[in-house]
């Protein structure tokens, strides 16, 4: 019978954001919808989209993160998230996220102009809104 916890590692191109052996569950934004992982989960490889990662430790403490996508691999009671970006909710710079949101909205308003890339602006807006949502959720 598997234990009640597993090892979770969240890695971005810049750093290891989290490495924890006492994780009871993690919920991630899969490309086909949110999915949860518990100790002893079957092997899994899934693509992640922009969204919130929710982590619960064995002591019932919780941690929320904003991610802009990546992949999760689960095997042998270990989950590794290779994320494009991952920010702990309480560390999100809300002012910076608000600025990114405003810039993306401005670019989308200029959609018809030749130098405006609407798809990139839309993706930037989605990421900024997600960061703001996760930060707000963490503050209660």
N, C-alpha and C positions, 0 to 999 in steps of 0.2 A: 504494500500500500504506500503510495507516495506521501511525502511530508505535506505540510500545509503551506509551505513557502517555496519560492523559486528565486533564481538569480535573474535580475533584470539589468540590462545595460542599454543605455541610450547614448549613441555616438553621432556627432555631426562631423562635417569635414574639418571643423576647427578644434573640437575638443570632445572629451568624454563628459557628457552632461550629468550622467547618473550611473552608478554601479552599486547595486544593492542586493544583498543575499536574503533579505527578509521581506520580500514582496509577497503579498497574499493574492493580489489580483491586479490586472492592468486592463484598461479598456482603451482601444485605439480606433482612430477613424479609418477603417479600411475603405478601399476604393468602391466596394459594393455595400458599404454600411458599417456601422460600428461593430466591433467584435471584442469579446472578452477572453482573457487567458487566466487560468488558475493553475496551481501546481499540478504536475502530471499531465498537462495538456498534450494532445497528440501532436506530432510534428506538423508544422505549418509554415508556409511562406506566403506572405500577402503584401500587396502594394498598399501604401497609405496615402491619403489625400490630406488637404488642409483641414485641420480640426483640433480637437482637444484630446490630450492623453490624460487619463485619470488613473492614478496609482494609489493602491491601498496597501499599507504595510501590515505585518502581523500584529503590531500594537494598535491597529485601527487608525493610525495617523494617515492623512491623505495628502496627496500632492497632485497639482494640476499643471499641465504644460501646454503651450501652444506649439503646434508643428505645422510645417508647410508641405509635408509629404515625405515619402521615403519608402522603406520596407521594414517588415517585421519578420524575423525568423524565430521559430520556436522548436526546440529539440532538447531532449535529455534534461528536462526540468530547468531550462534556461531560455530566456527570451532576449533577443538582441534587436534593437530598433536602430536602423541606419537611417537617420533623418537628414533631410536637406537643412532644416533648422529645427531647433527645439529650445524653447525658453520656459523656465519655471515661472509660473503665473506671478508670483510676488516680485520677480526680478524684471518684469516687462516694463520698459520705459514707455509709459502711457503717452507722454507728450510726443515722443518720437513716432509712436503708432498713429496718433492723431494727425501729425504732419504728413505721414505717408498716405493716410486716408485722403486728406485734402488734396495732395498732389495727384493721386490716382483719379479722384473725382474731377479735378481740373482737366486732366488729360482726356477723360471720357467725354467731357463737355465739348472738347475740340476734336471729336471723333472724325469729322470730315476732312481735317487738315492732313496734308501728305505726310508730315513727320510724326503723326500720332499713330502709335501701334495700339489699337483698341484691345486686342487680346492680352497684351502685356499689362496694360493699364487695368483691365478687369481682374487679372490674376493678382496684381499688386493690391487692388482694393479688397479682394477676398482675403488676402493674407493680413492686411491691416485690420479689417473688421474682426477677423478671428482673434488676433492678438488682443484687441480691445475687449472682446467678449470674455476671453479667458481671464484677463486681468480683472475685469469687473466681477466675474463669478468668484474669484479668489478673495475679493474684498468683502464679499457677503452682500 
